[in-house]
Amino acid sequence: MNIRMVLLASAAAFAASTPVLAADAIVAAEPEPVEYVRVCDAYGTGYFYIPGTETCLKIEGYIRFQVNVGDQVGATDDRPNDSDWDAVTRGQVQFTAKSDTEYGPLTGVIVMQFNADNASDQNAVLDSAYLDIAGFRAGLFYSWWDDGLSGETDDIGSPVTLHNSLRYQYESGTFYAGISVDELEDSPFYDGETSNNWGVAVGLGGTDGAFSYQITAGYDTDNEEGAVRAMGTVDVGPGTLGLAAVYSTNPNAYYNAAEWAVAAEYAIKATDKLKITPAVQYYSNYGIDGSDFADGDAWKVGLTVDYQIVDNFYAKASVQYLDPEDADDSTTGYFRLQRSF
């Protein structure tokens, strides 16, 4: 037997005498359970369940680019002779949370708004934040006096419409009625005081087929003056006719543009994407003279054009001409692009 055969035999004998050790088993880690976002369709489109809860959340908002035009439209204290145009940008996001309770849906809303006149002149504001349950609403929100006709010509609302308020509103399918107590400390004062002003407002409205209506009233306790307003719209031909009238006993937080005013517009649905709205407003005793309305009257005419470029993206252009009896006339307007989501 040669050396080669001896070596092979020795190797075979060693292998046979060596115990075979089993390799450690490879155990795969159990995957963490994944809770996918569930759609919540109980409150309409866009809601989803917050993972691990029964609360439904909706996130929406818009991005807006706008160019304002008019005399001194971009003027400020440090730029008193600025040009007659000014570009601004806004981003707004709204969070709406809803959950079922024995009293009905519990709603919470937060609206944040971010505005930029330029890179160094920007601000972030809380545009709304309120809770709502069983018709009761409390927090920072817009009053009924923020509502208006669909165009941009009418001037029939409060100078400040966002208040800390407590409100109750009854709603049926086609009718609502409510009352609110509003903190008016950032509204105009005409009696020389700057106290923690408050007021009471009431609103009712509804729809009846092609007709809609709204009546709003408010009493400013500090200025001891009040105002009342009525609005209505009705479908006529290819568009919607809107009419409004407002009366104020004297300048107050709810209305201070004139002693009384009437407005009219006709929103023409030219195509599925194009709406054209000519409008006019007449003011009696326009403006403020001390703590009273002035004696002169005023006229305002305007045109607003809305065009939907694609879904959730539209353009708007508006121009307004104001001719007061006791002041210089003026022309203002803007062009807007807005993407909603």
C-alpha positions in Angstrom: 0.0 0.0 0.0 1.5 3.3 -1.0 1.6 6.5 0.9 -1.4 8.0 -1.0 -3.7 5.1 0.0 -2.6 5.4 3.6 -3.5 9.1 3.8 -6.9 8.5 2.2 -7.7 5.7 4.6 -6.6 7.7 7.6 -8.8 10.7 6.5 -11.8 8.4 6.1 -11.3 6.8 9.5 -11.0 10.3 11.1 -14.2 11.5 9.5 -16.1 8.4 10.6 -15.0 8.8 14.1 -15.8 12.6 14.4 -19.4 13.3 15.6 -21.7 15.3 13.3 -22.9 18.5 15.0 -26.3 19.9 13.8 -26.2 23.6 12.7 -28.2 26.1 14.8 -31.6 26.7 13.3 -32.3 30.1 11.8 -35.5 31.5 13.3 -37.1 34.5 11.4 -38.4 37.3 13.7 -42.2 37.7 13.8 -43.3 40.8 11.9 -44.8 43.5 13.9 -48.6 43.7 13.3 -49.4 46.6 10.9 -52.6 48.6 11.4 -53.4 50.1 8.1 -55.3 53.4 7.9 -59.0 52.7 7.6 -61.4 54.9 5.7 -64.1 56.5 7.8 -67.2 57.2 5.6 -69.6 58.0 8.4 -69.0 61.8 8.1 -68.5 62.1 4.3 -65.5 61.8 2.0 -61.9 62.4 3.1 -62.1 61.1 6.7 -59.9 58.3 8.1 -59.6 56.6 11.5 -56.7 57.8 13.6 -54.9 54.4 14.2 -55.8 52.9 17.5 -58.8 55.1 18.0 -62.4 55.5 16.9 -61.8 59.1 16.0 -62.1 60.2 12.4 -59.8 62.8 11.0 -59.9 64.9 7.8 -57.1 67.0 6.5 -57.8 69.7 3.9 -56.6 73.1 2.8 -55.4 75.3 -0.1 -52.4 77.1 -1.5 -53.2 80.6 -2.9 -51.2 83.0 -5.0 -52.8 86.5 -5.4 -51.8 89.8 -7.0 -53.7 92.8 -5.6 -54.0 96.0 -7.6 -55.2 99.5 -6.7 -54.0 102.8 -5.3 -51.4 102.2 -2.5 -52.4 98.5 -2.3 -49.0 97.5 -1.0 -48.4 100.6 1.2 -47.4 100.2 4.9 -46.2 102.5 7.6 -42.6 102.0 6.4 -43.6 102.0 2.7 -46.2 104.8 2.5 -45.6 105.4 -1.3 -45.5 101.8 -2.4 -46.6 100.7 -5.9 -50.2 100.1 -7.0 -49.8 96.3 -7.0 -48.7 93.7 -4.5 -48.2 89.9 -4.7 -49.1 87.7 -1.7 -49.1 84.0 -1.0 -51.1 82.0 1.5 -51.1 78.4 2.7 -54.0 77.1 4.8 -54.5 73.7 6.4 -57.6 72.5 8.3 -57.8 69.5 10.7 -61.3 68.2 11.5 -61.8 65.4 14.0 -65.1 63.7 14.7 -66.2 60.9 16.9 -69.6 59.5 18.0 -71.0 60.2 21.4 -74.4 59.7 23.1 -75.1 63.3 22.3 -74.2 63.1 18.7 -70.9 63.7 16.8 -68.2 65.5 18.8 -66.3 67.8 16.4 -63.1 69.6 16.8 -61.6 71.9 14.2 -58.2 73.6 13.9 -57.4 75.9 11.0 -53.9 77.3 10.6 -53.1 80.0 8.0 -49.7 81.1 6.8 -49.4 84.4 4.9 -46.4 85.9 3.1 -46.2 89.3 1.5 -42.5 88.6 0.8 -39.7 86.5 2.2 -39.2 88.7 5.3 -42.9 89.8 5.9 -44.7 86.6 6.9 -47.1 85.5 9.6 -48.7 82.4 10.9 -52.2 82.8 12.5 -54.7 80.5 14.2 -57.6 81.1 11.8 -60.1 79.0 13.7 -60.2 76.5 16.6 -63.4 75.3 18.1 -65.4 72.3 19.4 -68.9 71.4 18.5 -71.4 69.0 20.0 -75.2 68.8 20.0 -75.6 72.2 18.3 -73.3 74.0 20.8 -70.0 75.5 19.5 -67.3 77.2 21.6 -64.0 78.6 20.5 -62.6 80.9 17.8 -64.7 80.8 14.7 -66.3 83.1 12.1 -69.7 84.6 12.8 -72.8 84.6 10.5 -71.7 88.2 9.6 -68.8 86.8 7.6 -71.2 85.4 5.0 -72.0 87.3 1.9 -73.0 86.9 -1.8 -70.9 84.8 -4.1 -69.1 87.7 -5.8 -66.6 90.2 -4.5 -68.6 93.4 -4.8 -70.9 93.3 -1.8 -69.8 95.0 1.4 -72.4 93.8 3.8 -70.4 92.1 6.6 -68.7 93.0 9.8 -65.3 94.7 9.8 -64.1 91.8 12.1 -65.9 88.5 11.8 -63.6 86.1 13.7 -64.4 86.0 17.4 -64.1 83.9 20.5 -67.7 82.9 20.8 -70.2 80.6 22.4 -73.0 79.6 20.1 -76.0 77.3 19.9 -77.5 76.5 16.4 -80.5 74.3 15.7 -80.4 72.6 12.3 -82.8 70.6 10.3 -82.4 69.5 6.7 -83.3 72.8 5.1 -83.4 75.3 8.1 -81.2 76.6 10.8 -81.5 79.1 13.6 -79.1 80.1 16.3 -77.8 82.6 18.8 -74.2 83.5 19.8 -72.4 85.5 22.4 -69.3 87.1 20.8 -66.2 88.6 22.4 -65.6 91.8 20.4 -62.5 93.2 22.0 -60.7 93.5 18.6 -63.6 95.2 16.9 -64.0 98.9 16.3 -65.0 101.2 19.2 -66.7 104.5 18.9 -67.2 105.7 22.4 -63.6 106.1 23.4 -63.4 102.9 25.4 -61.2 99.8 24.8 -62.8 97.5 27.2 -63.5 93.8 26.8 -66.4 94.4 24.5 -69.0 91.7 23.8 -72.1 91.4 21.6 -75.1 89.1 20.8 -75.9 87.9 17.3 -78.7 85.8 16.0 -79.0 84.0 12.6 -81.5 82.0 10.7 -81.6 80.7 7.2 -82.4 77.8 4.9 -83.3 76.7 1.5 -86.5 76.0 -0.4 -85.9 74.4 -3.7 -83.9 76.9 -5.9 -84.3 79.7 -3.2 -82.0 80.2 -0.3 -82.2 82.9 2.4 -80.4 84.2 5.5 -81.3 86.8 8.2 -78.6 88.0 10.6 -78.7 90.5 13.4 -76.3 91.7 16.0 -76.2 94.0 19.0 -72.9 95.6 20.2 -73.2 96.1 23.9 -70.3 98.6 24.2 -71.3 100.9 21.4 -74.9 100.2 22.3 -75.8 99.9 18.6 -77.0 97.1 16.4 -77.4 96.0 12.8 -79.6 93.6 10.8 -79.1 92.0 7.4 -81.2 89.9 5.0 -79.8 88.0 2.0 -81.4 85.7 -0.6 -80.5 83.9 -3.8 -82.6 82.2 -6.5 -81.8 80.4 -9.7 -83.0 82.4 -12.7 -82.2 81.4 -16.2 -78.5 80.5 -16.7 -77.4 81.9 -13.4 -78.2 82.8 -9.8 -79.7 86.2 -8.7 -78.5 87.4 -5.3 -80.0 90.3 -3.3 -79.0 91.7 0.1 -79.9 94.6 2.4 -78.4 95.8 5.6 -79.3 98.5 8.2 -77.2 99.7 11.1 -78.4 102.1 13.8 -74.9 103.6 14.1 -71.4 102.4 13.5 -70.8 99.2 15.6 -68.9 96.0 15.6 -71.4 94.2 13.4 -71.7 96.8 10.6 -70.0 100.1 10.0 -69.8 100.8 6.3 -73.0 102.8 6.0 -76.3 103.5 7.8 -78.0 101.2 5.2 -77.0 99.5 2.0 -78.5 97.3 -0.8 -76.6 94.9 -3.0 -77.4 92.8 -6.1 -75.5 90.4 -8.3 -76.2 87.9 -11.0 -73.8 84.9 -11.1 -73.9 83.6 -14.7 -72.9 79.9 -15.1 -71.5 80.5 -18.6 -70.0 77.0 -18.9 -69.3 74.1 -16.5 -66.0 75.8 -15.7 -66.7 79.5 -16.1 -68.8 81.8 -13.9 -69.2 85.5 -14.5 -70.7 87.7 -11.7 -71.5 91.4 -12.3 -72.7 93.2 -9.2 -73.7 96.6 -7.7 -74.1 98.1 -4.3 -75.6 101.4 -3.1 -74.7 102.9 0.3 -76.7 105.6 2.1 -74.8 107.7 4.7 -71.6 106.1 3.7 -68.5 106.3 6.0 -68.0 107.4 9.6 -67.9 110.9 11.0 -66.8 110.7 14.6 -69.2 108.3 16.2 -71.9 108.7 13.6 -72.4 107.8 10.0 -71.4 110.5 7.4 -74.0 112.2 5.3 -72.8 111.3 1.8 -73.9 108.3 -0.3 -71.8 106.0 -2.5 -72.0 103.5 -5.4 -70.0 100.4 -6.0 -69.9 98.3 -9.2 -67.8 95.3 -9.9 -67.2 92.2 -11.9 -65.8 88.8 -10.8 -64.8 85.9 -13.1 -64.2 82.4 -11.8 -62.6 79.7 -14.0 -61.9 76.1 -13.0 -58.7 75.1 -14.8 -58.8 71.5 -13.6 -60.2 69.7 -10.6 -59.2 71.5 -7.4 -57.4 74.2 -9.3 -59.0 77.5 -10.3 -58.4 81.1 -11.2 -60.3 84.1 -10.1 -60.1 87.7 -11.3 -62.1 90.6 -9.7 -62.3 94.4 -10.3 -64.3 96.9 -8.2 -65.0 100.6 -8.7 -66.2 102.7 -5.7 -67.6 106.2 -6.1 -68.3 107.9 -2.7 -70.1 111.3 -2.8 -67.7 112.9 -0.3 -64.4 111.2 -1.2 -62.2 110.3 -4.2 -63.3 107.4 -6.3 -61.1 104.3 -6.4 -60.6 101.1 -8.5 -59.2 97.9 -6.9 -59.0 94.3 -7.9 -57.0 91.1 -7.8 -56.0 88.0 -9.7 -55.8 84.7 -7.9 -54.7 81.2 -8.5 -55.7 78.6 -5.9 -55.1 74.9 -5.5 -57.4 73.1 -3.0 -56.9 69.7 -1.4 
